[in-house]
């Protein structure tokens, strides 16, 4: 006799059913009790057998209870599958396959989830019968078996497409043609599963699909008229991805595809319309977009405009009929988490224009299409607006003849929701159609300014956004005409009685500040009065946006903010908030960012406030380091810290050092910041995905602060140079652009504070990686410029050590610095190169034309630097002789020849 199949014991089964019942109770105490019992039961190896038994066999129980049993099992698989005894694992797998066709859709779906969770544990290799078994179940005459197997396959394709493609048995060569056969199945649910499965392999250009691409596209066309919404959605999704991956195959049918997608973009079902609307975003990225859409654009634009109107459901969700809600406190769940952007150092130009902006690691640009916070989920309105925006960028002024009549009709419409959509259209096309819009702006801007006092809050809020999209033009006109009225009305909206309007006005005002910069100086008193008044008016969420508007104002007007009246208005409310917030409150982030901008702008005006701010920042850094140490020593007892507190604190310290300069010396002297900084640079987090590089942002901010302290009070940094230099050297890794950039910048700042004998030991440590970076293809501009400046500065201090390598970097060096304006950094770097050329003139001979070009990029070098250039140019000319020099300089472009002749007489 064979051994008996596993059977549950009565008593055990009763206990587990009792537990499943309790776990459906809403009471938290009961829930905690259940969690505890689950932990206990997990110690018994066959507990999981009971769970699968309830899921697949216990038809006496209701579906939700059985499904729950399966979901608890899924969590166990996820947490401890490796520890399951083999007989338990095999029992679970067998039961899944036997019950894949359970009559209940809920049970089938739960089994599918369980199967894909097991596969995600890397079990594809150890479960050889899984795919053949599911595949043959697809051919079953029993609908439930077919649908259950397809549901499981769809989940596996979604979760582990890559493993399927890399599997040595090449399962996709069988699966994909098999899926394609089901596109014409009579059940819409099955058709939908089949497309969804294949869709997982489009973006990765999986070979097994590419060989059947024509059959796939043909089948999609066959489904174009399908009545079922899920099928339509999946067809649209497929076409959107194919635009990106196999445009070549769509081109022959492109006109009918465009017609189809226009129809679907107007589908009665919003979720289908949204999938279809993505098509226009995808198409706009293709070079061929303009050619293929030209004959359709006239019909497409009105479709997109129609989609930009709020739907009934949007208005209900947005509480569109609630005009005044400023007294209603925010729900914490409405507040999106904020991400702090660490400081990136780039060369400062005299007029405050920075080369490179912020963190150049691809921040999301906020194009304003997610302005409706409580609907921050992507919806048809936002997608239509985004599509119109990108298409306006493709077609430019050519779509205005289509749009202008629509705008005339919508902007002045009696129904507020149509008028609102017209204002959104105007904002969406601002970037792409700017040139064509200019003649219309003198009448449109005053109209928009008047709509800022519309009686509907949703009209006022969208108008704020649209006006911000035209801020650049407004700032360029005489102030009386538009800037002053716009500013006056926008500031009234900052104090609106509706929270959404307050938010939109604050964001729009921040954009206006960025565009206007110092043009705002005459109005500073008026602006500050409003922003400070808003402090006492705003609820939680908008306060965070207000900090941002104040920080942006400080960045935009700089030292003009440093007037006693302004300081006395602005600082008390900021410091009051600062005192109220606890060290673990995340609202500190935006406040610290804001104070960092304010401190940099106020410079000495910030002195009265700097000590408590400095102390708290140092303490935040110290607390984070301590918490990190505890969590690494006792991971079971202590959570790892939120490193953002430390990053924001380091950045504010940088702002203080930059603003206060030598005044920060006393504060640094009386604190242990340099010791802490040394720890930050080496910080690793216990629970970190990549141990070799745990904390790029912490290091990025640490190096920025080190550079700023070097500039402000080098006497305190100097004793630690021996500790810092090796760490800086090991961070010259261009994979982390911002970290590498700040380390490079800090090395340059340190070197010009040292003398040759002090700096010599470190040159070998950093020179090779710097030369490596400057010669790498595709290095971002800011990093190239910083690298060139630092190499020049090293050569200024230690010409003997750096000059022998001149030939390895001089060409790249010259091309990366010819485009930056005259400034201190450029001055010190060029002096360094002149010193090196004097030590090793041979190193520059082959690339001398690049050096000539770089010299000519100076508009007004200091007299002694100009003299250095003169000597090198004439030395070279005398060395090669008149005749060779003429041959050489004949290769120069005309403007270069003239500049050198005029300024250097060569």
Secondary structure, DSSP 8 states (H G I E B T S, - for coil): ---------HHHHHHHHHHHHHTT---HHHHHHHHHHHHHHTTSTTHHHHHHHHHHT-TTS-HHHHHHHHHHHHHHHHHHGGGS-HHHHHHHHHHHHHTTT-S-HHHHHHHHHHHHHHIIIIITTT-THHHHHHHHHHT-SSHHHHHHHHHHHHHHHHHHHHHHHH-TT-HHHHHHHHHHHGGG-S-HHHHHHHHHHHHTTTTTT-HHHHTTHHHHHHHHHHGGG---HHHHHHHHHHHHHHHHH-HHHHGGGHHHHHHHHHHHHT-SSHHHHHHHHHHHHHHHTSTTHHHHHTTTHHHHHHHHHHHTS--HHHHHHTTTT----TTS---GGGS------------B-TTS-BSS-S--S------STT--GGG-S--HHHHHHHHHHHHHHHHGGGGHHHHHHHHHHHHT-SSHHHHHHHHHHHHHTTTTTHHHHHHHHHHHHHHHHHHTT-SSHHHHHHHHHHHHHTHHHHHHS-TTTTHHHHHHHHHHHHT-SSHHHHHHHHHHHHHHHHHHGGGGGGGHHHHHHHHHHHHHH--HHHHHHHHHHHHHHHHHHGGGG--HHHHHHHHHHHHHHHHHS-TT-TTHHHHHHHHHHHHHHHGGGGHHHHHHHHHHHHHHHHHHHHHHHHHHH-TTTS----HHHHHHHHHHHHHHHHHHGGGGHHHHHTS-HHHHHHHHHT---TT-S-GGG--HHHHHHHHHHHHHHHHHHHHHHHTTHHHHHHHHHHT--TTSHHHHHHHHHHHHHHHTTS-HHHHHHHHHHHHHHHHHHHTSTT--HHHHHHHHHHHHHHHHH-HHHHHTTHHHHHHHHHHHHTTS-S-HHHHHHHHHHHHHHHH-GGGGGGGHHHHHHHHHT-SS--HHHHHHHHHHHHHHHHHH-HHHHHHHHTTS-HHHHHHHHHHH--
